[in-house]
Amino acid sequence: MHAVSRRAVQCADVEALLDLSVDGELLADDSAALHGHVGACEACRARLEGKRRLKAMLAAAGRTVELPPALEARVRADVRAHRRGRTARHAAGLIAAVAVAAALATVLVTARGTKPAAAPPAVAQAAFARHALDVPVDVATPDPRRVQEFLAARVGALKVPRLDALGYGLSGARVVDVGNSRGAQLVYAGGFGQRLSVVAVPDPDGGLGRTLGGGPVELEQGGLRVRTFSAAGNVVSVVGDLDHERLRQVSYEFER
C-alpha cells in the first residue's frame, strides 16, 4: 500500500493521489483525506470520476481488443523504457490504453463544422494512446522556441503555440512514431493537474489529411475528446478532458 501521510489535501495535491486512489493504493487516512476534499470540490471530484471511468474503459478494452503486433511492440518498448518504479500491473494498464485507441471507432461525436469518419484517423489513435501512456517528455521546457528547435532536426517544422490564455502551459515534447511516419507529441499542463496532448505529423503531400474526409474529425471516449485536423502541412490531433468549445479553441491555435 502507498502512504502519503497527510491529514488534509488541497487541489494542488490531488493529482498525485487520484491514480493511487483508483488503484486502491492509498492508506485509509490518506484515502479519507482525499475523499473529504473531493466531497467538497466539484472540479477534483470530476477528475476522480473521470479517472475511474477511464480505468474501467481500459480494463474492458484490454480484454476485448486485439492490438496489431507492431503497435503493441512499440508501446511495450515505451513501457520498458519508462517503467522504473512501476509495477507489472501498471505496465499492463499502459498496454490496455492503446487497445482503447483501437476502440475509439465505437463512439463518434458529430459537432457543428465537424465531419464524422468511418474509422478513427491514425493520428487520433496515436494521440489517444500517447496521452494515456503519460511517459516523460524528451525535452522539458515551457519555451515554445526551444521545443520547435528540438523538433525541427528530428521531425520537421511544427507549430508550437502558447496556450496560457486557455489555461494550459507548455511542459515539453517528445518524438513519436505514427504508422510509418515520425511526429511529435506536445504536452501541456493545466492549473489543476489536467494534461493536454497534441500529436502532430508532417503531411507534405496531403495524403494523411485526405483520410479525414475533407474536414476536422472529433471523437469522444471515456471522458476524453480528440479533434483531428489538417494545419500548415501537418495533421494534428488534440486530446484531453475538454468540452467541445474549449477543444475547438485549442485547435484554432494550431490552425491559424
C-alpha positions in Angstrom: 0.0 0.0 0.0 1.2 3.5 -0.7 1.3 6.0 2.1 1.2 9.8 1.5 1.0 10.7 5.2 -1.2 13.8 5.2 -4.3 14.7 7.0 -5.7 17.2 4.5 -5.2 17.8 0.9 -5.6 20.8 -1.4 -6.3 21.0 -5.1 -2.6 21.2 -5.8 -2.1 17.9 -4.0 -4.8 15.9 -5.7 -3.2 14.8 -8.9 -0.6 12.7 -7.1 -3.3 10.9 -5.2 -6.0 10.3 -7.9 -4.4 7.3 -9.7 -3.3 5.8 -6.3 -6.9 6.0 -5.1 -8.4 4.5 -8.2 -5.8 1.6 -8.0 -6.6 1.1 -4.3 -3.1 2.0 -3.2 -3.8 4.7 -0.6 -3.8 4.0 3.2 -7.1 4.6 5.0 -6.1 8.0 6.4 -4.9 9.3 3.0 -8.0 8.0 1.3 -10.2 9.7 3.9 -8.3 13.0 3.3 -8.7 12.7 -0.4 -12.4 11.9 -0.3 -13.0 14.6 2.2 -11.6 17.1 -0.3 -13.3 15.8 -3.4 -16.6 15.7 -1.5 -16.4 19.5 -1.2 -14.6 20.3 -4.5 -16.6 19.7 -7.7 -13.6 20.1 -10.0 -11.5 17.5 -8.2 -14.5 15.2 -7.9 -15.0 15.3 -11.6 -11.3 14.4 -12.2 -11.6 11.4 -9.9 -14.7 10.2 -11.6 -13.1 10.6 -15.0 -10.1 8.5 -13.9 -12.4 5.8 -12.6 -14.3 5.7 -15.9 -11.0 5.6 -17.9 -9.7 2.8 -15.7 -12.9 0.8 -16.3 -12.7 1.5 -20.1 -9.0 0.4 -20.2 -9.8 -2.8 -18.5 -12.7 -3.6 -20.8 -10.8 -2.7 -23.9 -7.7 -4.7 -22.8 -9.9 -7.8 -22.6 -11.8 -7.3 -25.9 -9.5 -5.6 -28.4 -6.6 -7.3 -30.1 -3.7 -4.9 -30.9 -1.7 -5.1 -34.1 1.6 -6.8 -33.3 3.7 -3.9 -34.5 1.7 -1.3 -32.4 1.9 -3.4 -29.3 5.6 -3.9 -29.7 6.2 -0.2 -29.9 4.2 0.5 -26.8 5.8 -2.3 -24.9 9.2 -0.7 -25.8 8.0 2.6 -24.3 6.8 0.9 -21.2 10.1 -0.9 -20.7 12.0 2.4 -21.2 9.9 4.3 -18.6 8.7 1.6 -16.2 11.2 2.5 -13.4 9.2 2.5 -10.2 6.1 1.0 -11.9 4.6 -2.5 -11.2 3.8 -5.1 -13.8 0.1 -4.3 -13.3 0.7 -0.6 -14.2 2.6 -1.7 -17.4 -0.4 -3.9 -18.4 -2.6 -0.9 -17.9 -0.5 1.1 -20.3 -0.8 -1.6 -23.0 -4.5 -1.6 -22.5 -4.5 2.2 -23.1 -3.5 1.5 -26.7 -6.3 -1.0 -27.0 -8.7 1.8 -26.1 -7.3 3.8 -29.0 -8.2 1.0 -31.3 -11.7 1.1 -29.8 -12.2 4.8 -30.5 -14.3 3.9 -33.6 -17.1 2.9 -31.3 -18.1 6.5 -30.4 -18.2 9.4 -32.9 -19.1 12.9 -31.9 -20.5 15.0 -34.7 -20.4 18.7 -33.9 -21.1 21.8 -35.9 -18.5 22.0 -38.6 -17.1 18.6 -37.7 -17.4 15.6 -40.1 -17.6 12.1 -38.8 -15.2 9.4 -40.1 -15.8 5.7 -40.8 -12.8 4.9 -38.6 -10.6 7.0 -36.3 -7.6 8.5 -38.1 -4.2 7.0 -37.3 -3.1 10.3 -35.8 -6.1 10.3 -33.5 -5.4 6.8 -32.3 -1.8 7.7 -31.7 -2.8 10.9 -29.8 -5.2 9.0 -27.5 -2.7 6.2 -26.9 0.2 8.5 -26.1 -1.9 10.7 -23.9 -2.9 7.6 -21.9 0.7 6.3 -21.8 1.8 9.5 -20.0 5.6 9.0 -20.1 8.3 11.6 -19.7 9.0 14.1 -22.5 12.2 14.2 -24.5 12.6 17.9 -24.0 11.1 19.5 -20.9 10.7 23.3 -21.2 7.9 25.9 -21.2 9.7 27.7 -24.1 8.0 27.1 -27.5 11.0 28.3 -29.3 13.3 25.7 -27.7 10.7 22.9 -28.4 10.5 24.0 -32.0 14.3 23.9 -32.4 14.4 20.4 -30.8 11.7 19.1 -33.1 13.0 20.8 -36.3 16.0 18.5 -36.6 14.1 15.3 -35.7 10.6 15.8 -37.2 10.4 19.0 -39.2 8.8 22.4 -38.9 5.9 22.1 -36.4 3.9 24.9 -34.8 4.2 25.0 -31.0 1.8 27.7 -29.8 1.4 29.1 -26.3 -1.9 28.1 -24.7 -1.5 30.0 -21.5 -4.5 32.2 -22.3 -6.6 29.0 -22.5 -5.3 27.7 -19.1 -2.6 25.3 -20.4 1.2 25.8 -20.0 3.7 24.0 -22.2 5.5 21.2 -20.4 7.6 19.9 -23.3 7.6 17.4 -26.2 8.7 14.0 -27.3 9.2 12.3 -30.7 6.7 9.6 -31.5 6.0 7.2 -34.4 2.7 7.2 -36.1 2.5 4.3 -38.5 5.4 4.8 -40.9 5.8 8.5 -40.1 7.6 10.3 -37.4 5.8 13.0 -35.5 5.8 15.0 -32.3 3.7 14.9 -29.1 3.4 18.2 -27.3 2.4 18.1 -23.7 0.6 20.9 -21.9 -0.5 21.1 -18.2 -3.5 22.9 -16.7 -3.7 24.6 -13.4 -5.4 21.7 -11.6 -3.2 18.9 -12.9 -5.0 18.4 -16.2 -3.0 17.2 -19.2 -3.4 18.2 -22.8 -1.6 16.2 -25.5 -1.1 17.3 -29.1 0.3 14.8 -31.7 1.4 16.4 -35.0 2.7 14.6 -38.0 4.1 16.2 -41.2 1.9 15.7 -44.2 3.7 17.3 -47.1 1.7 15.6 -49.9 -1.6 15.8 -48.1 -2.2 12.1 -48.2 -2.8 11.8 -44.5 -5.1 14.8 -44.4 -7.3 13.2 -47.1 -8.1 10.4 -44.8 -10.1 12.9 -42.7 -12.7 13.2 -45.4 -12.3 16.9 -46.0 -12.7 18.4 -42.5 -12.0 18.1 -38.8 -12.9 14.8 -37.1 -13.9 14.8 -33.5 -14.1 11.6 -31.4 -15.0 11.0 -27.8 -14.2 8.1 -25.5 -14.1 7.7 -21.7 -14.5 11.4 -21.0 -11.7 12.4 -23.4 -12.2 14.2 -26.6 -9.9 14.1 -29.6 -10.1 16.5 -32.5 -8.0 15.8 -35.7 -7.5 18.3 -38.5 -5.0 19.5 -41.2 -3.0 22.6 -40.4 0.0 24.2 -42.2 1.2 21.0 -43.9 0.7 18.8 -40.8 -2.1 16.6 -39.5 -2.8 17.4 -35.8 -4.7 15.7 -33.1 -5.6 17.4 -29.8 -6.7 15.2 -26.9 -7.8 16.0 -23.4 -10.6 16.2 -20.8 -12.2 19.2 -22.6 -15.7 20.2 -23.6 -16.3 20.7 -27.3 -15.9 24.5 -27.2 -12.6 24.5 -25.3 -11.3 21.8 -27.7 -12.2 23.9 -30.6 -10.5 27.0 -29.1 -7.3 25.0 -28.5 -7.4 23.5 -32.0 -7.7 27.0 -33.5 -4.3 28.0 -32.1 -2.7 25.3 -34.3 -4.9 26.0 -37.3 -4.4 29.8 -37.6 
